[in-house]
Amino acid sequence: MTIISITICSQTSKIVFARQFTEINRKSLEEIIVEFSRMITLNKEVSCFESDKNRFLYNCSDQLYLVVITTLDSNIINDMEILKTSNRIIYDICGITRLDETSIVENAFEIALALDDLVTIGGYDGMSMLQLK
């Protein structure tokens, strides 16, 4: 199981926050997010879909998306748990009820540290919210 990145982006492919867990350069990540943005318009009813190389799991809040990008051989059940826990982490740290670009940018360092605790070496560590706090 490999988690490539946990990213918060807009529908227009603007990356607000991104934390990579595997070796990937900025241009490659931006290309993946552009691919996600194109596919999201086709797959509005689902919260998970796959491209040729990646799996995207996401939550939508107004105009921002929390996206977990994984490889195709990743365990989808663990990936869904990571998405759910990442969502709770971000809302907890930012103290918000919906994804807000300003709050995310202001708390980016704390979010990155919490996500690092959640995902170690590209895989799900199985930590609870209590352990993360």
C-alpha positions in Angstrom: 0.0 0.0 0.0 1.4 3.4 -1.0 0.0 6.7 -0.3 1.4 9.2 -2.7 0.0 12.5 -1.3 -2.7 14.0 0.8 -3.7 17.3 -0.9 -6.2 20.1 -0.5 -7.0 21.7 -3.9 -9.7 23.6 -5.7 -11.8 22.4 -8.6 -9.6 24.5 -10.8 -6.5 22.5 -9.8 -5.0 25.1 -7.5 -3.1 23.3 -4.7 -3.7 24.9 -1.3 -1.9 22.3 0.7 0.0 19.1 -0.2 1.9 16.6 1.8 3.8 13.9 -0.2 4.7 10.5 1.3 6.6 9.2 -1.7 9.2 10.7 -4.0 7.3 12.9 -6.4 8.3 16.3 -7.8 6.0 19.3 -7.9 5.3 19.1 -11.6 4.2 15.5 -11.4 1.9 16.3 -8.5 0.4 19.2 -10.3 -0.2 17.0 -13.3 -2.0 14.4 -11.1 -4.1 17.2 -9.6 -5.1 18.5 -13.0 -6.1 14.9 -13.9 -8.1 14.7 -10.7 -9.9 18.0 -11.6 -10.8 16.8 -15.1 -12.1 13.5 -13.7 -14.1 15.1 -10.9 -16.5 16.7 -13.3 -17.2 13.3 -14.7 -17.6 11.5 -11.3 -19.6 13.8 -9.1 -21.6 11.1 -7.4 -18.7 9.1 -6.1 -15.9 9.8 -3.5 -13.4 7.4 -5.1 -12.3 6.8 -8.6 -9.2 5.5 -10.5 -7.1 6.7 -13.4 -4.6 4.6 -15.3 -1.9 5.0 -12.6 -3.6 6.4 -9.4 -6.6 6.1 -7.1 -8.3 9.2 -5.8 -10.3 9.3 -2.7 -11.8 12.7 -1.8 -14.2 14.7 0.3 -15.7 17.9 -1.0 -16.4 21.0 1.0 -17.7 24.0 -1.0 -15.0 24.7 -3.5 -12.1 22.7 -1.9 -11.4 19.0 -2.1 -9.4 16.9 0.4 -7.8 14.3 -1.8 -5.9 11.2 -0.9 -3.8 10.0 -3.9 -2.7 6.4 -3.8 -1.4 3.7 -6.1 -3.8 1.2 -7.6 -2.5 -1.7 -5.5 -3.2 0.1 -2.2 -5.8 -1.3 0.2 -9.0 0.8 -0.4 -10.4 0.2 3.0 -7.3 1.6 4.7 -7.3 4.5 2.2 -10.9 5.4 3.2 -9.8 5.3 6.8 -6.9 7.7 6.1 -9.3 10.0 4.2 -11.7 10.0 7.1 -9.0 10.6 9.7 -7.3 13.2 7.7 -10.5 15.1 7.4 -11.0 15.0 11.2 -7.4 16.1 11.7 -7.8 19.1 9.5 -11.1 20.2 11.0 -9.7 19.7 14.5 -6.5 21.7 13.9 -8.1 24.5 12.0 -11.2 24.7 14.3 -13.5 25.0 11.3 -16.7 23.4 10.0 -15.8 23.5 6.3 -12.5 23.6 4.4 -11.3 27.2 4.4 -8.2 28.2 2.4 -7.1 30.8 5.0 -7.3 28.5 8.0 -5.5 25.7 6.1 -2.6 28.0 5.1 -2.3 29.4 8.6 -2.2 25.9 10.1 -0.2 24.1 7.4 2.7 23.2 9.6 0.5 21.6 12.3 -1.5 19.8 9.6 1.7 18.4 8.0 3.0 17.1 11.3 -0.3 15.4 12.1 -0.5 13.8 8.7 3.1 12.6 9.1 2.0 10.9 12.3 -1.0 9.4 10.6 0.9 8.1 7.6 4.4 6.7 8.0 6.6 5.7 5.1 3.7 5.8 2.7 1.5 3.4 4.6 -1.3 3.6 7.1 0.0 3.4 10.7 -3.4 2.6 12.2 -3.4 5.4 14.8 -6.6 6.6 16.5 -7.5 10.3 16.9 -6.7 10.0 20.6 -3.2 8.8 19.8 -2.7 11.5 17.2 -3.7 14.2 19.7 
